[in-house]
Structure formats: structure tokens, C-alpha cells
Amino acid sequence: MQTRSVPASVGTSSIVTSATLGCSAGSENRTAMTAFSLHRGFDPASLSQYPCTTFLLDTSLEAPDGTPAAYDWRKARTLGLYGKILIGGDLDPTNVALAVEQARPYGVDVVTGVEVAPGKKDLDRVERLVEAVRRAERRMEAEAKGATGP
């Protein structure tokens, strides 16, 4: 599959980038991924306009008006009805477990949260992040078993 970056849109649209060719409103492609900024004006129903199978919900991206994003990850849990949900945006070893437990995503997108300098990853931070995600997964599995009985 060929991929390319698409420039951010202008105006009040929540869409930020299309990570793979063909995923735009009205497209028939069902294998692409689209990224959305989770700013205050984000409309969850806007995901239904894109026939993607995967959506990246990113809090590190700014809203079209330039305000920083702030998002309650618990709200992302319900967005799985539109497709696979990836979460990203300022995630690091100290906060990724809570985000995973709240959002229950298909995956996480982490870049700067494991860097010691721009573009330079810290292996210890990567390992701590992976372990934090695994701990969150174990807690969720235990919670699910407890809810369904022995």
C-alpha cells in the first residue's frame, strides 16, 4: 500500500492528516488511516464521514484556531464503533497506562514521550512505556474476568 502525507486542512475541520492514500470523506478505500486532533471543537460523529478502518486520535495536535488540545481519554472508548482507534499525543511512560485504561485503544502512537532529544529515542523510556502498557492490559484483563465471574 502506498502512503503519503497530506497537508493539514484549513477552517474548522477536525481532520488533520490522511496517513494513507484514499481515506477522505466519500472515499471507498477501507484500508487507510486518518488522524484527528482532539481539540475542544472535535466532533466524534465526524469519524463516520471517513470510510477508514483506523483512526489516530491525537491530543498533541492543535485545533484549527491554534489552541492546544485537551481530551478526556474515556470519551475515546466509544469511538471504536467507527473502527480501530489509535491514541497519541504527549504520551510517555508516566501517563500511557491511564490513557490506555481509559480509552481502550487498538494501539498507541508515541514519539516525543520516549525521546531524550528530538529524534533520539531513549531505550529505557521505551521499555518503561511498553511495561506500563502491559501492566494496563493485565489490569484490564483482570477487571474483565472479575466482571464476568470465575
N, C-alpha and C positions, 0 to 999 in steps of 0.2 A: 504494500500500500504506500502510495506516495504521500508525503506530508509536507506542509509548508506553513509558515506563519502568516497571519493576516493582520493588517494594522487594526488598531483599536477603532471602534466606530465613534461617531460623534453624536451629540444630542443626549437624549435621556435613556437610550437603550442600555439594558443591563449587560448585553453581550460584550465581551472584551476581546477575545481572540477565537479563532477557529483553528484548532491544532491539526486537523486533518482535512484534506480536500473534500468538499461535498457536503459538509454539515452546515447548512444555513437554512433559515426559515423556508419551508416549502420544498426542500430537497428530498429526494428519495433515498439517499445514502443512509444506511442504518449502522455503519461501522465507524463513524467518525466521533470525535470528541470536541466539545465546545466548552470554553471556560467562561465563567460568570463571576463578576465582582459582587460580593455580598455586602453592598453598601446599604444605607438606610432606605433607599428607594427601590431596592431589589424586589421584583415581583415573582414569587415562586411559580406562578402559573405561566410565566414566560418560557419555562423549560418545555412546556407542551408544544410550543411552536417549532421546536427543533427535533427532527427525527433521529437524533443521535442515540447511541446505546450507552454513552458515558458522558458525564458532566463533571467538570472540575469547578468546585465552589471555592473561591479564593478570597480570603479576607485581607491579603496584603495589597490588593489592587485598590486603587482609589475609585470613588464614584465619578461619574462624568463631570460633576461640579467641583472635583478636586478634594472632597472631604475624605478622610481616611475611613476605611471600612471597620465596622464593629459588628460582630454577629454572635448570636446565641446558637452554639452548635446543636443544641437539642432540636431546633427547628429544621435542621438539615435531614434529620432522620426520616421525616415524612416524604422527602423529595425522592426517595428511592423508587417511588411508583413511576417515575419518569425514565428511569434507567439506573445504571451503576453510578454511584456517587463517589467522587474523589474529593478530599478536602485538603486545603492548603492555605498558607498564609501565616507566616510568623510562627510556625510550629517548630518546637525544639524538644529536647529530652525532658524538660520540666513541665510542658503543658500538653504534649501529644496524647498521653493516656486519657486525660479528661476529655479532650476533643473526640477521641475515638469512642470512648464510652458514651458520650452524649450523642454523637452523630451516627454511629454505627456504619461507617463508610465502607465501601468496597476497597479503598486504599487511601494512602496519604501522599501528598506531594510536599517534599521537604528539600529546601536548598540552603538558604542562609542560616537556618536554625542549627546546622551542623558544620558551619564554616568557621574557621579561625581568622580568615581574611577572605576578601572577595575571590571566589573561585577556588579556594583552598579548603578542602574538607578535612575535618578532624576525625580520625578513626575512632577515638574514644567517644566522641559525641555521637557518631553514627551508631556505635554499639549500644550506648545508653538509650538512644532513641528506639532502636529495634527492641531492646529488652523492655522498655516502657510499653511499647505496643503489645508485645507478647503478654505482659502482665495484665494489661487491659483486656486482652482477648480471653485470658484464663478467668478473670473476674466475670466477664460477660457469660462465658460458658457455665460457670458455677451458678450464676444468677438464673440462667435459663433452666438448668437442671433442678434448681430449687423451686422454680415456679411450676414445673411440670411434675414434681414429685420424684420418688426414688426410681 
